[in-house]
Amino acid sequence: MTTTALIYRMVIAVMAGESVAVAELYEEYVKERHLHVTVAEIIQAKRETA
């Protein structure tokens, strides 16, 4: 799921008063947002650790 879709779902959950759902969606949003790295960053990290 895209980060934009997760944000929309969080907004709807807040409006519906579902705090548990908001917390779960936020955790998923944070994970999704931090998973995206560029190929250049991966290559650089591999060179630094080698």
Backbone as JSON, one array per atom type, in Angstrom:
{
  "sequence": "MTTTALIYRMVIAVMAGESVAVAELYEEYVKERHLHVTVAEIIQAKRETA",
  "N": [[0.85, -1.17, 0.0], [0.51, 2.24, -0.72], [2.13, 5.16, 0.69], [0.52, 7.41, 0.62], [-2.07, 6.33, 0.48], [-2.14, 5.11, 2.97], [-2.09, 7.35, 4.63], [-4.55, 8.52, 3.99], [-6.25, 6.49, 4.93], [-5.61, 6.64, 7.65], [-6.61, 9.2, 8.3], [-9.36, 8.8, 7.86], [-9.83, 6.84, 9.81], [-9.3, 8.3, 12.14], [-11.36, 10.17, 12.05], [-13.45, 8.42, 12.4], [-13.04, 7.68, 14.95], [-11.41, 5.57, 15.7], [-8.94, 4.72, 17.43], [-7.1, 2.64, 17.87], [-6.84, 1.47, 15.35], [-5.72, 3.64, 14.03], [-3.21, 3.82, 15.25], [-2.07, 1.37, 14.44], [-2.07, 1.71, 11.66], [-0.38, 3.89, 11.48], [2.07, 2.81, 12.33], [2.52, 1.04, 10.22], [2.72, 2.92, 8.17], [5.08, 4.31, 8.87], [6.98, 2.27, 8.6], [6.7, 1.69, 5.85], [7.43, 4.13, 4.7], [10.12, 4.33, 5.35], [11.29, 2.26, 3.98], [11.95, 2.82, 1.39], [14.67, 3.28, -0.54], [17.28, 4.55, -2.59], [18.92, 2.97, -5.4], [21.53, 3.78, -5.65], [22.13, 4.51, -3.02], [22.09, 2.0, -1.79], [24.21, 0.69, -3.09], [26.33, 2.37, -2.32], [26.31, 1.95, 0.47], [27.02, -0.75, 0.55], [29.59, -0.62, -0.46], [30.87, 0.85, 1.52], [30.77, -0.89, 3.68], [32.31, -2.99, 2.84]],
  "CA": [[0.0, 0.0, 0.0], [1.32, 3.45, -0.8], [2.07, 6.02, 1.88], [-0.64, 8.29, 0.49], [-3.25, 5.56, 0.85], [-2.11, 4.93, 4.42], [-2.47, 8.63, 5.23], [-6.01, 8.64, 3.83], [-6.89, 5.55, 5.86], [-5.45, 7.18, 9.01], [-7.55, 10.31, 8.46], [-10.7, 8.23, 8.0], [-9.9, 6.17, 11.11], [-9.39, 9.34, 13.16], [-12.71, 10.71, 11.98], [-14.36, 7.39, 12.91], [-12.74, 7.48, 16.36], [-10.75, 4.28, 15.88], [-7.56, 5.04, 17.8], [-6.25, 1.45, 17.7], [-6.58, 1.37, 13.91], [-4.8, 4.73, 13.67], [-1.87, 3.43, 15.71], [-1.57, 0.31, 13.56], [-1.79, 2.29, 10.34], [0.81, 4.76, 11.59], [3.25, 1.93, 12.35], [2.71, 0.57, 8.85], [3.16, 4.08, 7.4], [6.49, 4.58, 9.18], [7.77, 1.2, 7.96], [6.64, 1.88, 4.39], [8.15, 5.35, 4.34], [11.56, 4.14, 5.52], [11.77, 1.17, 3.15], [12.34, 3.29, 0.07], [16.01, 3.82, -0.7], [17.71, 4.49, -3.98], [19.93, 1.97, -5.72], [22.82, 4.41, -5.36], [22.36, 4.41, -1.58], [22.39, 0.6, -1.48], [25.57, 0.44, -3.58], [27.24, 3.1, -1.46], [26.36, 1.26, 1.76], [27.78, -1.98, 0.36], [31.02, -0.25, -0.62], [31.38, 1.3, 2.82], [30.92, -2.03, 4.6], [33.25, -3.96, 2.27]],
  "C": [[0.9, 1.24, 0.0], [1.17, 4.28, 0.47], [0.87, 6.95, 1.81], [-1.92, 7.57, 0.9], [-3.3, 5.34, 2.36], [-2.51, 6.21, 5.14], [-3.98, 8.81, 5.14], [-6.74, 7.72, 4.81], [-6.76, 6.03, 7.3], [-6.44, 8.31, 9.27], [-8.97, 9.79, 8.67], [-10.86, 7.55, 9.36], [-10.0, 7.18, 12.24], [-10.8, 9.9, 13.2], [-13.73, 9.72, 12.54], [-14.1, 7.09, 14.38], [-12.08, 6.15, 16.67], [-9.27, 4.47, 16.18], [-6.62, 3.85, 17.64], [-5.88, 1.29, 16.23], [-5.59, 2.44, 13.47], [-3.38, 4.36, 14.06], [-1.27, 2.36, 14.81], [-1.21, 0.85, 12.17], [-0.56, 3.18, 10.38], [2.08, 3.92, 11.61], [3.55, 1.42, 10.95], [3.23, 1.7, 7.96], [4.65, 4.35, 7.62], [7.38, 3.52, 8.53], [7.83, 1.4, 6.45], [7.49, 3.06, 3.95], [9.66, 5.13, 4.4], [12.12, 3.0, 4.67], [12.31, 1.64, 1.81], [13.72, 3.93, 0.1], [16.39, 3.69, -2.17], [18.76, 3.41, -4.17], [21.31, 2.51, -5.39], [23.14, 4.32, -3.87], [22.71, 2.99, -1.16], [23.82, 0.28, -1.89], [26.58, 1.13, -2.7], [27.4, 2.4, -0.11], [27.17, -0.02, 1.66], [29.26, -1.69, 0.21], [31.61, 0.16, 0.71], [31.6, 0.15, 3.78], [31.93, -3.05, 4.1], [34.69, -3.6, 2.57]]
}
